[in-house]
Amino acid sequence: MSDIVLKPTAQPVAIPVGEILPWAVFAGLILLLALYFVGAEEGATSLISGSSVHEFVHDGRHLLGFPCH
């Protein structure tokens, strides 16, 4: 038996920014849309009539510090 031990070396993996950028933009737009519905979907800026969206995100509004009543 020999005492030779192979030590694996870690190779850095290149992150292709060109492939990630469209997904990052898409995720950013979805987050902005969610922020709009939680923060501003009521009153004069309302896109959907009624209060169903407001009631659906009501607890999230308070959690994030948006006043609503």
mmCIF file of the N, C-alpha and C atoms, coordinates in Angstrom:
data_MODEL
# 
_entry.id   MODEL 
# 
loop_
_atom_site.group_PDB 
_atom_site.id 
_atom_site.type_symbol 
_atom_site.label_atom_id 
_atom_site.label_alt_id 
_atom_site.label_comp_id 
_atom_site.label_asym_id 
_atom_site.label_entity_id 
_atom_site.label_seq_id 
_atom_site.pdbx_PDB_ins_code 
_atom_site.Cartn_x 
_atom_site.Cartn_y 
_atom_site.Cartn_z 
_atom_site.occupancy 
_atom_site.B_iso_or_equiv 
_atom_site.pdbx_formal_charge 
_atom_site.auth_seq_id 
_atom_site.auth_comp_id 
_atom_site.auth_asym_id 
_atom_site.auth_atom_id 
_atom_site.pdbx_PDB_model_num 
ATOM 1   N N  . MET A 1 1  ? 0.840   -1.183 0.000   1.00 0.00 ? 1  MET A N  1 
ATOM 2   C CA . MET A 1 1  ? 0.000   0.000  0.000   1.00 0.00 ? 1  MET A CA 1 
ATOM 3   C C  . MET A 1 1  ? 0.877   1.236  0.000   1.00 0.00 ? 1  MET A C  1 
ATOM 4   N N  . SER A 1 2  ? 0.401   2.229  -0.707  1.00 0.00 ? 2  SER A N  1 
ATOM 5   C CA . SER A 1 2  ? 1.149   3.481  -0.713  1.00 0.00 ? 2  SER A CA 1 
ATOM 6   C C  . SER A 1 2  ? 0.370   4.542  0.037   1.00 0.00 ? 2  SER A C  1 
ATOM 7   N N  . ASP A 1 3  ? 1.056   5.592  0.388   1.00 0.00 ? 3  ASP A N  1 
ATOM 8   C CA . ASP A 1 3  ? 0.440   6.684  1.126   1.00 0.00 ? 3  ASP A CA 1 
ATOM 9   C C  . ASP A 1 3  ? 0.146   7.877  0.223   1.00 0.00 ? 3  ASP A C  1 
ATOM 10  N N  . ILE A 1 4  ? -0.046  7.654  -1.036  1.00 0.00 ? 4  ILE A N  1 
ATOM 11  C CA . ILE A 1 4  ? -0.315  8.740  -1.973  1.00 0.00 ? 4  ILE A CA 1 
ATOM 12  C C  . ILE A 1 4  ? -1.798  9.091  -1.906  1.00 0.00 ? 4  ILE A C  1 
ATOM 13  N N  . VAL A 1 5  ? -2.041  10.368 -1.669  1.00 0.00 ? 5  VAL A N  1 
ATOM 14  C CA . VAL A 1 5  ? -3.419  10.859 -1.582  1.00 0.00 ? 5  VAL A CA 1 
ATOM 15  C C  . VAL A 1 5  ? -3.603  11.915 -2.658  1.00 0.00 ? 5  VAL A C  1 
ATOM 16  N N  . LEU A 1 6  ? -4.623  11.763 -3.472  1.00 0.00 ? 6  LEU A N  1 
ATOM 17  C CA . LEU A 1 6  ? -4.911  12.757 -4.498  1.00 0.00 ? 6  LEU A CA 1 
ATOM 18  C C  . LEU A 1 6  ? -5.753  13.866 -3.899  1.00 0.00 ? 6  LEU A C  1 
ATOM 19  N N  . LYS A 1 7  ? -5.300  15.073 -4.079  1.00 0.00 ? 7  LYS A N  1 
ATOM 20  C CA . LYS A 1 7  ? -5.999  16.226 -3.540  1.00 0.00 ? 7  LYS A CA 1 
ATOM 21  C C  . LYS A 1 7  ? -6.757  16.903 -4.683  1.00 0.00 ? 7  LYS A C  1 
ATOM 22  N N  . PRO A 1 8  ? -8.090  16.853 -4.666  1.00 0.00 ? 8  PRO A N  1 
ATOM 23  C CA . PRO A 1 8  ? -8.839  17.492 -5.760  1.00 0.00 ? 8  PRO A CA 1 
ATOM 24  C C  . PRO A 1 8  ? -8.725  19.010 -5.670  1.00 0.00 ? 8  PRO A C  1 
ATOM 25  N N  . THR A 1 9  ? -8.586  19.627 -6.814  1.00 0.00 ? 9  THR A N  1 
ATOM 26  C CA . THR A 1 9  ? -8.515  21.091 -6.842  1.00 0.00 ? 9  THR A CA 1 
ATOM 27  C C  . THR A 1 9  ? -9.839  21.640 -7.353  1.00 0.00 ? 9  THR A C  1 
ATOM 28  N N  . ALA A 1 10 ? -10.291 22.691 -6.719  1.00 0.00 ? 10 ALA A N  1 
ATOM 29  C CA . ALA A 1 10 ? -11.554 23.313 -7.106  1.00 0.00 ? 10 ALA A CA 1 
ATOM 30  C C  . ALA A 1 10 ? -11.296 24.283 -8.258  1.00 0.00 ? 10 ALA A C  1 
ATOM 31  N N  . GLN A 1 11 ? -12.069 24.152 -9.294  1.00 0.00 ? 11 GLN A N  1 
ATOM 32  C CA . GLN A 1 11 ? -11.964 25.030 -10.447 1.00 0.00 ? 11 GLN A CA 1 
ATOM 33  C C  . GLN A 1 11 ? -13.118 26.015 -10.421 1.00 0.00 ? 11 GLN A C  1 
ATOM 34  N N  . PRO A 1 12 ? -12.847 27.325 -10.549 1.00 0.00 ? 12 PRO A N  1 
ATOM 35  C CA . PRO A 1 12 ? -13.946 28.296 -10.577 1.00 0.00 ? 12 PRO A CA 1 
ATOM 36  C C  . PRO A 1 12 ? -14.794 28.131 -11.833 1.00 0.00 ? 12 PRO A C  1 
ATOM 37  N N  . VAL A 1 13 ? -16.072 28.336 -11.666 1.00 0.00 ? 13 VAL A N  1 
ATOM 38  C CA . VAL A 1 13 ? -17.007 28.210 -12.780 1.00 0.00 ? 13 VAL A CA 1 
ATOM 39  C C  . VAL A 1 13 ? -17.364 29.607 -13.257 1.00 0.00 ? 13 VAL A C  1 
ATOM 40  N N  . ALA A 1 14 ? -17.239 29.838 -14.538 1.00 0.00 ? 14 ALA A N  1 
ATOM 41  C CA . ALA A 1 14 ? -17.580 31.144 -15.108 1.00 0.00 ? 14 ALA A CA 1 
ATOM 42  C C  . ALA A 1 14 ? -19.097 31.299 -15.159 1.00 0.00 ? 14 ALA A C  1 
ATOM 43  N N  . ILE A 1 15 ? -19.579 32.453 -14.732 1.00 0.00 ? 15 ILE A N  1 
ATOM 44  C CA . ILE A 1 15 ? -21.013 32.743 -14.763 1.00 0.00 ? 15 ILE A CA 1 
ATOM 45  C C  . ILE A 1 15 ? -21.297 33.546 -16.032 1.00 0.00 ? 15 ILE A C  1 
ATOM 46  N N  . PRO A 1 16 ? -22.070 32.991 -16.945 1.00 0.00 ? 16 PRO A N  1 
ATOM 47  C CA . PRO A 1 16 ? -22.364 33.709 -18.193 1.00 0.00 ? 16 PRO A CA 1 
ATOM 48  C C  . PRO A 1 16 ? -23.413 34.798 -17.969 1.00 0.00 ? 16 PRO A C  1 
ATOM 49  N N  . VAL A 1 17 ? -22.961 36.035 -17.868 1.00 0.00 ? 17 VAL A N  1 
ATOM 50  C CA . VAL A 1 17 ? -23.857 37.155 -17.581 1.00 0.00 ? 17 VAL A CA 1 
ATOM 51  C C  . VAL A 1 17 ? -24.897 37.316 -18.684 1.00 0.00 ? 17 VAL A C  1 
ATOM 52  N N  . GLY A 1 18 ? -24.516 37.038 -19.914 1.00 0.00 ? 18 GLY A N  1 
ATOM 53  C CA . GLY A 1 18 ? -25.453 37.162 -21.034 1.00 0.00 ? 18 GLY A CA 1 
ATOM 54  C C  . GLY A 1 18 ? -26.651 36.238 -20.918 1.00 0.00 ? 18 GLY A C  1 
ATOM 55  N N  . GLU A 1 19 ? -26.466 35.094 -20.267 1.00 0.00 ? 19 GLU A N  1 
ATOM 56  C CA . GLU A 1 19 ? -27.579 34.158 -20.087 1.00 0.00 ? 19 GLU A CA 1 
ATOM 57  C C  . GLU A 1 19 ? -28.412 34.495 -18.855 1.00 0.00 ? 19 GLU A C  1 
ATOM 58  N N  . ILE A 1 20 ? -27.816 35.125 -17.868 1.00 0.00 ? 20 ILE A N  1 
ATOM 59  C CA . ILE A 1 20 ? -28.516 35.433 -16.620 1.00 0.00 ? 20 ILE A CA 1 
ATOM 60  C C  . ILE A 1 20 ? -29.280 36.749 -16.720 1.00 0.00 ? 20 ILE A C  1 
ATOM 61  N N  . LEU A 1 21 ? -28.783 37.696 -17.489 1.00 0.00 ? 21 LEU A N  1 
ATOM 62  C CA . LEU A 1 21 ? -29.361 39.032 -17.550 1.00 0.00 ? 21 LEU A CA 1 
ATOM 63  C C  . LEU A 1 21 ? -30.850 39.047 -17.918 1.00 0.00 ? 21 LEU A C  1 
ATOM 64  N N  . PRO A 1 22 ? -31.304 38.327 -18.945 1.00 0.00 ? 22 PRO A N  1 
ATOM 65  C CA . PRO A 1 22 ? -32.753 38.352 -19.240 1.00 0.00 ? 22 PRO A CA 1 
ATOM 66  C C  . PRO A 1 22 ? -33.609 37.839 -18.085 1.00 0.00 ? 22 PRO A C  1 
ATOM 67  N N  . TRP A 1 23 ? -33.136 36.820 -17.389 1.00 0.00 ? 23 TRP A N  1 
ATOM 68  C CA . TRP A 1 23 ? -33.895 36.290 -16.252 1.00 0.00 ? 23 TRP A CA 1 
ATOM 69  C C  . TRP A 1 23 ? -33.892 37.272 -15.090 1.00 0.00 ? 23 TRP A C  1 
ATOM 70  N N  . ALA A 1 24 ? -32.792 37.985 -14.898 1.00 0.00 ? 24 ALA A N  1 
ATOM 71  C CA . ALA A 1 24 ? -32.725 38.984 -13.830 1.00 0.00 ? 24 ALA A CA 1 
ATOM 72  C C  . ALA A 1 24 ? -33.678 40.139 -14.122 1.00 0.00 ? 24 ALA A C  1 
ATOM 73  N N  . VAL A 1 25 ? -33.756 40.564 -15.374 1.00 0.00 ? 25 VAL A N  1 
ATOM 74  C CA . VAL A 1 25 ? -34.693 41.632 -15.755 1.00 0.00 ? 25 VAL A CA 1 
ATOM 75  C C  . VAL A 1 25 ? -36.127 41.165 -15.563 1.00 0.00 ? 25 VAL A C  1 
ATOM 76  N N  . PHE A 1 26 ? -36.425 39.941 -15.969 1.00 0.00 ? 26 PHE A N  1 
ATOM 77  C CA . PHE A 1 26 ? -37.766 39.384 -15.809 1.00 0.00 ? 26 PHE A CA 1 
ATOM 78  C C  . PHE A 1 26 ? -38.148 39.307 -14.327 1.00 0.00 ? 26 PHE A C  1 
ATOM 79  N N  . ALA A 1 27 ? -37.229 38.830 -13.487 1.00 0.00 ? 27 ALA A N  1 
ATOM 80  C CA . ALA A 1 27 ? -37.505 38.739 -12.049 1.00 0.00 ? 27 ALA A CA 1 
ATOM 81  C C  . ALA A 1 27 ? -37.703 40.125 -11.448 1.00 0.00 ? 27 ALA A C  1 
ATOM 82  N N  . GLY A 1 28 ? -36.929 41.102 -11.905 1.00 0.00 ? 28 GLY A N  1 
ATOM 83  C CA . GLY A 1 28 ? -37.092 42.460 -11.419 1.00 0.00 ? 28 GLY A CA 1 
ATOM 84  C C  . GLY A 1 28 ? -38.448 43.040 -11.769 1.00 0.00 ? 28 GLY A C  1 
ATOM 85  N N  . LEU A 1 29 ? -38.920 42.782 -12.988 1.00 0.00 ? 29 LEU A N  1 
ATOM 86  C CA . LEU A 1 29 ? -40.243 43.270 -13.387 1.00 0.00 ? 29 LEU A CA 1 
ATOM 87  C C  . LEU A 1 29 ? -41.357 42.604 -12.589 1.00 0.00 ? 29 LEU A C  1 
ATOM 88  N N  . ILE A 1 30 ? -41.227 41.313 -12.339 1.00 0.00 ? 30 ILE A N  1 
ATOM 89  C CA . ILE A 1 30 ? -42.227 40.605 -11.525 1.00 0.00 ? 30 ILE A CA 1 
ATOM 90  C C  . ILE A 1 30 ? -42.233 41.166 -10.101 1.00 0.00 ? 30 ILE A C  1 
ATOM 91  N N  . LEU A 1 31 ? -41.057 41.446 -9.548  1.00 0.00 ? 31 LEU A N  1 
ATOM 92  C CA . LEU A 1 31 ? -40.995 42.013 -8.199  1.00 0.00 ? 31 LEU A CA 1 
ATOM 93  C C  . LEU A 1 31 ? -41.586 43.420 -8.149  1.00 0.00 ? 31 LEU A C  1 
ATOM 94  N N  . LEU A 1 32 ? -41.348 44.222 -9.183  1.00 0.00 ? 32 LEU A N  1 
ATOM 95  C CA . LEU A 1 32 ? -41.954 45.550 -9.226  1.00 0.00 ? 32 LEU A CA 1 
ATOM 96  C C  . LEU A 1 32 ? -43.475 45.465 -9.332  1.00 0.00 ? 32 LEU A C  1 
ATOM 97  N N  . LEU A 1 33 ? -43.964 44.511 -10.109 1.00 0.00 ? 33 LEU A N  1 
ATOM 98  C CA . LEU A 1 33 ? -45.406 44.309 -10.217 1.00 0.00 ? 33 LEU A CA 1 
ATOM 99  C C  . LEU A 1 33 ? -45.998 43.883 -8.874  1.00 0.00 ? 33 LEU A C  1 
ATOM 100 N N  . ALA A 1 34 ? -45.318 42.984 -8.186  1.00 0.00 ? 34 ALA A N  1 
ATOM 101 C CA . ALA A 1 34 ? -45.784 42.564 -6.858  1.00 0.00 ? 34 ALA A CA 1 
ATOM 102 C C  . ALA A 1 34 ? -45.753 43.727 -5.876  1.00 0.00 ? 34 ALA A C  1 
ATOM 103 N N  . LEU A 1 35 ? -44.712 44.549 -5.943  1.00 0.00 ? 35 LEU A N  1 
ATOM 104 C CA . LEU A 1 35 ? -44.624 45.712 -5.061  1.00 0.00 ? 35 LEU A CA 1 
ATOM 105 C C  . LEU A 1 35 ? -45.749 46.698 -5.349  1.00 0.00 ? 35 LEU A C  1 
ATOM 106 N N  . TYR A 1 36 ? -46.101 46.863 -6.627  1.00 0.00 ? 36 TYR A N  1 
ATOM 107 C CA . TYR A 1 36 ? -47.225 47.742 -6.965  1.00 0.00 ? 36 TYR A CA 1 
ATOM 108 C C  . TYR A 1 36 ? -48.514 47.217 -6.337  1.00 0.00 ? 36 TYR A C  1 
ATOM 109 N N  . PHE A 1 37 ? -48.790 45.926 -6.507  1.00 0.00 ? 37 PHE A N  1 
ATOM 110 C CA . PHE A 1 37 ? -50.043 45.379 -5.993  1.00 0.00 ? 37 PHE A CA 1 
ATOM 111 C C  . PHE A 1 37 ? -50.098 45.418 -4.476  1.00 0.00 ? 37 PHE A C  1 
ATOM 112 N N  . VAL A 1 38 ? -48.974 45.228 -3.819  1.00 0.00 ? 38 VAL A N  1 
ATOM 113 C CA . VAL A 1 38 ? -48.979 45.299 -2.353  1.00 0.00 ? 38 VAL A CA 1 
ATOM 114 C C  . VAL A 1 38 ? -49.040 46.737 -1.884  1.00 0.00 ? 38 VAL A C  1 
ATOM 115 N N  . GLY A 1 39 ? -48.339 47.645 -2.557  1.00 0.00 ? 39 GLY A N  1 
ATOM 116 C CA . GLY A 1 39 ? -48.193 48.986 -2.045  1.00 0.00 ? 39 GLY A CA 1 
ATOM 117 C C  . GLY A 1 39 ? -49.143 50.030 -2.570  1.00 0.00 ? 39 GLY A C  1 
ATOM 118 N N  . ALA A 1 40 ? -49.636 49.898 -3.805  1.00 0.00 ? 40 ALA A N  1 
ATOM 119 C CA . ALA A 1 40 ? -50.377 51.014 -4.388  1.00 0.00 ? 40 ALA A CA 1 
ATOM 120 C C  . ALA A 1 40 ? -51.701 50.624 -5.040  1.00 0.00 ? 40 ALA A C  1 
ATOM 121 N N  . GLU A 1 41 ? -52.085 49.399 -5.006  1.00 0.00 ? 41 GLU A N  1 
ATOM 122 C CA . GLU A 1 41 ? -53.313 48.972 -5.685  1.00 0.00 ? 41 GLU A CA 1 
ATOM 123 C C  . GLU A 1 41 ? -54.533 49.287 -4.832  1.00 0.00 ? 41 GLU A C  1 
ATOM 124 N N  . GLU A 1 42 ? -54.904 50.546 -4.806  1.00 0.00 ? 42 GLU A N  1 
ATOM 125 C CA . GLU A 1 42 ? -56.143 50.976 -4.171  1.00 0.00 ? 42 GLU A CA 1 
ATOM 126 C C  . GLU A 1 42 ? -56.347 52.448 -4.499  1.00 0.00 ? 42 GLU A C  1 
ATOM 127 N N  . GLY A 1 43 ? -57.550 52.873 -4.424  1.00 0.00 ? 43 GLY A N  1 
ATOM 128 C CA . GLY A 1 43 ? -57.853 54.287 -4.620  1.00 0.00 ? 43 GLY A CA 1 
ATOM 129 C C  . GLY A 1 43 ? -57.658 54.761 -6.049  1.00 0.00 ? 43 GLY A C  1 
ATOM 130 N N  . ALA A 1 44 ? -56.999 55.916 -6.219  1.00 0.00 ? 44 ALA A N  1 
ATOM 131 C CA . ALA A 1 44 ? -56.859 56.545 -7.527  1.00 0.00 ? 44 ALA A CA 1 
ATOM 132 C C  . ALA A 1 44 ? -55.946 55.759 -8.461  1.00 0.00 ? 44 ALA A C  1 
ATOM 133 N N  . THR A 1 45 ? -55.006 55.002 -7.937  1.00 0.00 ? 45 THR A N  1 
ATOM 134 C CA . THR A 1 45 ? -54.085 54.253 -8.796  1.00 0.00 ? 45 THR A CA 1 
ATOM 135 C C  . THR A 1 45 ? -54.540 52.826 -9.055  1.00 0.00 ? 45 THR A C  1 
ATOM 136 N N  . SER A 1 46 ? -55.757 52.502 -8.724  1.00 0.00 ? 46 SER A N  1 
ATOM 137 C CA . SER A 1 46 ? -56.241 51.137 -8.837  1.00 0.00 ? 46 SER A CA 1 
ATOM 138 C C  . SER A 1 46 ? -56.444 50.724 -10.289 1.00 0.00 ? 46 SER A C  1 
ATOM 139 N N  . LEU A 1 47 ? -55.899 49.573 -10.656 1.00 0.00 ? 47 LEU A N  1 
ATOM 140 C CA . LEU A 1 47 ? -56.100 49.009 -11.990 1.00 0.00 ? 47 LEU A CA 1 
ATOM 141 C C  . LEU A 1 47 ? -57.297 48.066 -12.023 1.00 0.00 ? 47 LEU A C  1 
ATOM 142 N N  . ILE A 1 48 ? -57.608 47.469 -10.882 1.00 0.00 ? 48 ILE A N  1 
ATOM 143 C CA . ILE A 1 48 ? -58.695 46.500 -10.776 1.00 0.00 ? 48 ILE A CA 1 
ATOM 144 C C  . ILE A 1 48 ? -59.745 47.081 -9.844  1.00 0.00 ? 48 ILE A C  1 
ATOM 145 N N  . SER A 1 49 ? -60.978 47.159 -10.322 1.00 0.00 ? 49 SER A N  1 
ATOM 146 C CA . SER A 1 49 ? -62.033 47.741 -9.495  1.00 0.00 ? 49 SER A CA 1 
ATOM 147 C C  . SER A 1 49 ? -62.396 46.804 -8.342  1.00 0.00 ? 49 SER A C  1 
ATOM 148 N N  . GLY A 1 50 ? -62.915 47.388 -7.296  1.00 0.00 ? 50 GLY A N  1 
ATOM 149 C CA . GLY A 1 50 ? -63.281 46.608 -6.122  1.00 0.00 ? 50 GLY A CA 1 
ATOM 150 C C  . GLY A 1 50 ? -62.141 46.560 -5.131  1.00 0.00 ? 50 GLY A C  1 
ATOM 151 N N  . SER A 1 51 ? -62.367 45.824 -4.056  1.00 0.00 ? 51 SER A N  1 
ATOM 152 C CA . SER A 1 51 ? -61.351 45.756 -3.001  1.00 0.00 ? 51 SER A CA 1 
ATOM 153 C C  . SER A 1 51 ? -60.782 44.357 -2.830  1.00 0.00 ? 51 SER A C  1 
ATOM 154 N N  . SER A 1 52 ? -60.969 43.485 -3.817  1.00 0.00 ? 52 SER A N  1 
ATOM 155 C CA . SER A 1 52 ? -60.489 42.107 -3.667  1.00 0.00 ? 52 SER A CA 1 
ATOM 156 C C  . SER A 1 52 ? -58.974 42.028 -3.605  1.00 0.00 ? 52 SER A C  1 
ATOM 157 N N  . VAL A 1 53 ? -58.275 42.803 -4.438  1.00 0.00 ? 53 VAL A N  1 
ATOM 158 C CA . VAL A 1 53 ? -56.810 42.787 -4.401  1.00 0.00 ? 53 VAL A CA 1 
ATOM 159 C C  . VAL A 1 53 ? -56.320 43.366 -3.081  1.00 0.00 ? 53 VAL A C  1 
ATOM 160 N N  . HIS A 1 54 ? -56.942 44.453 -2.640  1.00 0.00 ? 54 HIS A N  1 
ATOM 161 C CA . HIS A 1 54 ? -56.558 45.067 -1.367  1.00 0.00 ? 54 HIS A CA 1 
ATOM 162 C C  . HIS A 1 54 ? -56.705 44.079 -0.218  1.00 0.00 ? 54 HIS A C  1 
ATOM 163 N N  . GLU A 1 55 ? -57.802 43.384 -0.180  1.00 0.00 ? 55 GLU A N  1 
ATOM 164 C CA . GLU A 1 55 ? -58.021 42.424 0.907   1.00 0.00 ? 55 GLU A CA 1 
ATOM 165 C C  . GLU A 1 55 ? -57.068 41.241 0.812   1.00 0.00 ? 55 GLU A C  1 
ATOM 166 N N  . PHE A 1 56 ? -56.698 40.850 -0.415  1.00 0.00 ? 56 PHE A N  1 
ATOM 167 C CA . PHE A 1 56 ? -55.793 39.714 -0.598  1.00 0.00 ? 56 PHE A CA 1 
ATOM 168 C C  . PHE A 1 56 ? -54.392 40.030 -0.078  1.00 0.00 ? 56 PHE A C  1 
ATOM 169 N N  . VAL A 1 57 ? -53.927 41.273 -0.282  1.00 0.00 ? 57 VAL A N  1 
ATOM 170 C CA . VAL A 1 57 ? -52.567 41.644 0.132   1.00 0.00 ? 57 VAL A CA 1 
ATOM 171 C C  . VAL A 1 57 ? -52.554 42.488 1.404   1.00 0.00 ? 57 VAL A C  1 
ATOM 172 N N  . HIS A 1 58 ? -53.663 42.533 2.123   1.00 0.00 ? 58 HIS A N  1 
ATOM 173 C CA . HIS A 1 58 ? -53.808 43.413 3.276   1.00 0.00 ? 58 HIS A CA 1 
ATOM 174 C C  . HIS A 1 58 ? -52.743 43.185 4.342   1.00 0.00 ? 58 HIS A C  1 
ATOM 175 N N  . ASP A 1 59 ? -52.518 41.950 4.752   1.00 0.00 ? 59 ASP A N  1 
ATOM 176 C CA . ASP A 1 59 ? -51.529 41.673 5.790   1.00 0.00 ? 59 ASP A CA 1 
ATOM 177 C C  . ASP A 1 59 ? -50.118 41.965 5.298   1.00 0.00 ? 59 ASP A C  1 
ATOM 178 N N  . GLY A 1 60 ? -49.866 41.713 4.018   1.00 0.00 ? 60 GLY A N  1 
ATOM 179 C CA . GLY A 1 60 ? -48.557 42.026 3.448   1.00 0.00 ? 60 GLY A CA 1 
ATOM 180 C C  . GLY A 1 60 ? -48.284 43.516 3.453   1.00 0.00 ? 60 GLY A C  1 
ATOM 181 N N  . ARG A 1 61 ? -49.329 44.307 3.260   1.00 0.00 ? 61 ARG A N  1 
ATOM 182 C CA . ARG A 1 61 ? -49.170 45.766 3.305   1.00 0.00 ? 61 ARG A CA 1 
ATOM 183 C C  . ARG A 1 61 ? -48.675 46.206 4.670   1.00 0.00 ? 61 ARG A C  1 
ATOM 184 N N  . HIS A 1 62 ? -49.298 45.702 5.708   1.00 0.00 ? 62 HIS A N  1 
ATOM 185 C CA . HIS A 1 62 ? -48.894 46.059 7.063   1.00 0.00 ? 62 HIS A CA 1 
ATOM 186 C C  . HIS A 1 62 ? -47.508 45.539 7.394   1.00 0.00 ? 62 HIS A C  1 
ATOM 187 N N  . LEU A 1 63 ? -47.198 44.327 6.937   1.00 0.00 ? 63 LEU A N  1 
ATOM 188 C CA . LEU A 1 63 ? -45.892 43.736 7.184   1.00 0.00 ? 63 LEU A CA 1 
ATOM 189 C C  . LEU A 1 63 ? -44.784 44.583 6.562   1.00 0.00 ? 63 LEU A C  1 
ATOM 190 N N  . LEU A 1 64 ? -45.028 45.134 5.361   1.00 0.00 ? 64 LEU A N  1 
ATOM 191 C CA . LEU A 1 64 ? -44.025 45.949 4.679   1.00 0.00 ? 64 LEU A CA 1 
ATOM 192 C C  . LEU A 1 64 ? -44.093 47.420 5.046   1.00 0.00 ? 64 LEU A C  1 
ATOM 193 N N  . GLY A 1 65 ? -45.044 47.813 5.887   1.00 0.00 ? 65 GLY A N  1 
ATOM 194 C CA . GLY A 1 65 ? -45.111 49.183 6.373   1.00 0.00 ? 65 GLY A CA 1 
ATOM 195 C C  . GLY A 1 65 ? -45.915 50.135 5.518   1.00 0.00 ? 65 GLY A C  1 
ATOM 196 N N  . PHE A 1 66 ? -46.750 49.626 4.609   1.00 0.00 ? 66 PHE A N  1 
ATOM 197 C CA . PHE A 1 66 ? -47.607 50.491 3.805   1.00 0.00 ? 66 PHE A CA 1 
ATOM 198 C C  . PHE A 1 66 ? -48.889 50.787 4.568   1.00 0.00 ? 66 PHE A C  1 
ATOM 199 N N  . PRO A 1 67 ? -49.271 52.060 4.689   1.00 0.00 ? 67 PRO A N  1 
ATOM 200 C CA . PRO A 1 67 ? -50.544 52.359 5.344   1.00 0.00 ? 67 PRO A CA 1 
ATOM 201 C C  . PRO A 1 67 ? -51.699 52.070 4.383   1.00 0.00 ? 67 PRO A C  1 
ATOM 202 N N  . CYS A 1 68 ? -52.805 51.615 4.934   1.00 0.00 ? 68 CYS A N  1 
ATOM 203 C CA . CYS A 1 68 ? -53.947 51.377 4.037   1.00 0.00 ? 68 CYS A CA 1 
ATOM 204 C C  . CYS A 1 68 ? -55.280 51.771 4.663   1.00 0.00 ? 68 CYS A C  1 
ATOM 205 N N  . HIS A 1 69 ? -55.325 52.114 5.920   1.00 0.00 ? 69 HIS A N  1 
ATOM 206 C CA . HIS A 1 69 ? -56.573 52.598 6.522   1.00 0.00 ? 69 HIS A CA 1 
ATOM 207 C C  . HIS A 1 69 ? -56.313 53.400 7.742   1.00 0.00 ? 69 HIS A C  1 
# 
